[in-house]
Amino acid sequence: MRTRIFTLACAFCIAAGVGAQTAYDAANIAQRDLNGTARFVGMGGAMSALGGDISTIGTNPAGIGIYRSNDVMLSFGYSAMGTESNYGGIKSTNDKNRWSFDNIGAVISTKIGNVTPLRYVNFGFNYHRSKSFYKNMSMEGLMGSVQMADGRWTPISQVRYMAQQGTDTYWKDLDYTTSDPYYDINTGWLGVMGYQGFLTDLDGSVFRPYVPTEAYGYFHSQERGGIDQYDINISFNVNDRFYLGLTAGIYDVDYSKYALYDESYDTQEGYSMETFSGIRGAGFNVKLGAIVRPFEYSPLRIGLAVHTPTFYNLTYTTGALLTSDRLLPDAQNQTSLQRSTVDTYELLDGRDMERDFQLNTPWLVNASLGYTVGNSLALGAEYEFENYGSMKFSYPEGGEMLDETSEVGRCLKAVHTVRVGAEYRPIPAFAFRAGYNHSTAAFEDDALKYLPANSISTDTDYANTQSMNTFTLGIGYRWSSFYVDLAYKYQNQKADFYPFFNELSDDASQDYVITSADQNVTLVTPEATKVKYTRSQVLLTLGFRF
C-alpha cells in the first residue's frame, strides 16, 4: 500500500499540465438526483418501461411514445438538507432549507392512424434540475499524531501538505515573495501560500513545515448551485407494441464552493485557509430507448435505454485567502505574535484564476420492466449501470489530461442502481404511490484526493461517499383534464470525510519531506470523520392533459 501511494505521488510531481480538477469533481458532476414530476418521484423513478410521464424523457426516451394525448406540467419543491458529522466524539450538525422550481415540460402527441403500423409520433420538451449541490458541512477536533517507522511521533497537519507541494515544484529562478509563482504553470498554489504565510521555511530547495505542537483543526464548507437539464425528444408508437425514442440532452452546470480550514496550536499560533472555487459550463448527450410488449395486449413491458457520455466544456475558477499568526522576530528582534495575509485575489490584480477543461462522463445502460393490472395497479423495476472509472478529462485544445484521468480510474468504480415503484388506484381518479432506490458507492475503499504538484486548487478536503438509499411516497388526483400530484422523498448517504491527505518519509534524514529516493512513506491523514447526509423533499406537480 505504501509503495503504491508513493508511486502515485511521484506521478503527480511530474505532471505536465496545470492541475485543478480531481476525481471528486468528476463524480460530483456525473452523479444525479431523483427529481422530476411528483408522480415520477413518488414511484421512485421506476417508470422507464411504464412510460407515460414526462420525466421518462431523461431515463428511457421511448416512454414518451406511450402518450396518446397532449400534456403540459410544472413542478415545485421544498427541500431540507442535513449533514451530521462525528470526529472523535465531537459532533456537528448543519442544515439548509430551500424552495426550488424543479420541472416544466410539454408533450405534443400526433396520431397517425388506427390501422397503420405507425400509430403515434410524439414530441416532448422537458426542463428539470438533475442535480442540486446545496450542502453545508463542518467538523473539528485534534488532528492527532502519527508514529513513524523509527519510533518518532509527528503531528498531523495540512502544513506538511504545503511543504511537500512546495518542495515538489520549487523553481529557483522564481521569487517566492511576489506573485510570480502564481503565474508559473510549474508551481502549486498551496506550497506558495504556505511559504508566503510563514508556515514553511525554505532550506535550499526544500520547504520545511512549521508545526510546533499537535494541531486543533476546524473545517467548514458551503456548496451551492446545481445542474439544469433540458431534454428534447421524438418518439414513435408502432402497432401499440413497440415504442422507440430519442432524446437530446443539454446540461448547464453552475457549482460553487466555499471552504475554510483552520489550525491552532498550544503556542497561540495558527492559521486559516479560505478557498473560493467554482465550476461552470455546459454539456450535451444523446439517449436512445425502446419499450416492447412481448405479446399483443400484454400488460408486461420491457424497456432498454442507452445514454452516451455527457460531453462537458467547463471552466474551473479559484481564489484563496490565507491568514496566519506566527511567533516571529519583530523590528527590535523581539519575538512576538505577528499576522500575515496572503490573498490571491489581490496578487492576481483583482481576479480569480480560471482554467478550462473538458469532461466526458460514463456511458449509461438502463434495463427496465413494467407491469399493469387493469387500470388499478402499475409496477415498475429497473437497473442502471455506469462505470465512473471510465470518465476522462481533456484539455480544451485537445489531448487527454492523463494524470487526472488516471486518478479517476484509481479512485472511482462502477455504480449499480436499482429502482422499484408501485402505483395503486382504488378509484380511477385517485392514486397512491411508493418507491425505493439503491445506488452502490462510486469511490474505491482506498480512494484519496491527490492534488497535482502544480495544482492551483487549495481545497484539500474530500469525502468518500458510500451507497445511497432513497425512499418515496406519493398521491395524485385527476379530473377530466387537470391533475395534481404530491410526492415526498427521503434520501440518506454516509461518507468518510478528510480535511486533507498527506504522506511523510520514513527516513529521518529527510525531515518528513518525500524525495525521489524514498521507498517507504507513511500516511499522515486525520482519522475519518463519519458523516451522514440526508435530504427530505416535497414535490408538487400541476398538469393539464388535452
Summary of the structure (lengths in Angstrom):
residues: 546
radius of gyration: 26.7
end to end distance: 63.1
largest distance: 98.9
contacts: 1987
relative contact order: 0.20
helix: 14%
strand: 54%
